[in-house]
Amino acid sequence: MTRLLFRNLYPLYEWLFSIAWCAISAATAFVAFRKQNIATDPSAAAVAVIFSLIGVLFLIKFLQVPVISIWDDGGDDWLIVRRWLWKVKTVRVNRRNLPMPAMEEESDNEGGKIYRCLLRTSAGSVEFGRYRRRERAQLTCDKMRTALSGGQG
C-alpha cells in the first residue's frame, strides 16, 4: 500500500503549540497564585486566569483538526485516514467515483486571498493545500487530478 498523501502536518504543530501553551500558562497561573496575594494584587491573578483560559480555547480549537493521510489500497480503492489524538477514523473510497479536486478561494482577515485545493468525499473534505499564490494551489490541484485519473496508480 503506497501513501499518496501525508498532507497536513500543520495540525500536529498546532497540537504541540496548544499543549505547550496550556502547560506554560498553567505553570504561570500556579506560580502567580502561590507567590501573589490575590487580595493585594488581583490583576496578576486575572492575567494568569485569562492566559489559562486562552490556552484551553487554543487547545479545544486546534485539537479538532485531524492529520490526514491517503493511501492507495490497490485497484481503485483509496484509504483516507484521519487521526486525532484520541481516535483514528478510516474511510475506504473508490477513487473513480470521486469528483475532481477543486480550487476554492477565500478571504483572510487581512483582505488577502487564500486558495485551497479540496477533494470532497462522502466522509468530508480533504484539503490538499492552502496557499497564498493561485499558481501553487493550481499546481497542487493538477497533481491530485492526475492521481485521481490514474496517473499514479
HUHU-V579733 format. One record per backbone hydrogen bond with DSSP energy under -1.0 kcal/mol. CO is the residue of the C=O (numbers start at 0). NH is the residue of the N-H. E is the energy in kcal/mol with one decimal. If there is no record, write none. Layout:
co=CO nh=NH e=E
co=CO nh=NH e=E
This chain:
co=1 nh=71 e=-3.4
co=4 nh=69 e=-2.6
co=6 nh=8 e=-1.0
co=8 nh=12 e=-2.0
co=9 nh=13 e=-2.6
co=10 nh=14 e=-2.7
co=11 nh=15 e=-2.3
co=12 nh=16 e=-2.6
co=13 nh=17 e=-2.7
co=14 nh=18 e=-2.5
co=15 nh=19 e=-2.5
co=16 nh=20 e=-2.8
co=17 nh=21 e=-2.4
co=18 nh=22 e=-2.4
co=19 nh=23 e=-2.8
co=20 nh=24 e=-2.7
co=21 nh=25 e=-2.4
co=22 nh=26 e=-2.3
co=23 nh=27 e=-2.5
co=24 nh=28 e=-2.4
co=25 nh=29 e=-2.4
co=26 nh=30 e=-2.5
co=27 nh=31 e=-2.7
co=28 nh=32 e=-2.5
co=29 nh=33 e=-1.9
co=30 nh=34 e=-2.6
co=31 nh=35 e=-2.0
co=36 nh=40 e=-2.2
co=41 nh=45 e=-2.3
co=42 nh=46 e=-2.4
co=43 nh=47 e=-2.1
co=44 nh=48 e=-2.3
co=45 nh=49 e=-2.6
co=46 nh=50 e=-2.5
co=47 nh=51 e=-1.8
co=48 nh=52 e=-2.5
co=49 nh=53 e=-2.5
co=50 nh=54 e=-2.1
co=51 nh=55 e=-2.0
co=52 nh=56 e=-2.3
co=53 nh=57 e=-2.6
co=54 nh=58 e=-2.3
co=55 nh=59 e=-2.5
co=56 nh=60 e=-2.5
co=57 nh=61 e=-3.0
co=58 nh=62 e=-2.0
co=61 nh=64 e=-1.0
co=66 nh=82 e=-2.7
co=68 nh=80 e=-3.1
co=69 nh=3 e=-2.4
co=69 nh=4 e=-1.9
co=70 nh=78 e=-2.9
co=71 nh=1 e=-1.0
co=73 nh=76 e=-1.8
co=75 nh=94 e=-3.0
co=76 nh=72 e=-2.1
co=77 nh=92 e=-2.6
co=78 nh=70 e=-2.6
co=79 nh=90 e=-2.4
co=80 nh=68 e=-2.4
co=81 nh=88 e=-2.9
co=82 nh=66 e=-2.6
co=86 nh=83 e=-2.9
co=88 nh=81 e=-3.0
co=90 nh=79 e=-3.3
co=92 nh=77 e=-3.0
co=93 nh=96 e=-1.3
co=101 nh=117 e=-3.0
co=103 nh=115 e=-2.8
co=105 nh=113 e=-3.1
co=107 nh=110 e=-1.3
co=111 nh=107 e=-2.2
co=113 nh=105 e=-2.5
co=114 nh=130 e=-3.2
co=115 nh=103 e=-3.1
co=116 nh=127 e=-3.0
co=117 nh=101 e=-2.6
co=118 nh=125 e=-2.6
co=120 nh=123 e=-1.3
co=123 nh=120 e=-1.9
co=125 nh=118 e=-2.4
co=128 nh=116 e=-1.9
co=130 nh=114 e=-3.3
co=132 nh=136 e=-1.6
co=133 nh=137 e=-2.5
co=134 nh=138 e=-2.2
co=135 nh=139 e=-2.1
co=136 nh=140 e=-2.4
co=137 nh=141 e=-2.4
co=138 nh=142 e=-2.2
co=139 nh=143 e=-2.2
co=140 nh=144 e=-2.3
co=141 nh=145 e=-2.1
co=142 nh=146 e=-2.0
co=143 nh=147 e=-2.4
co=144 nh=148 e=-2.2
co=145 nh=150 e=-2.9
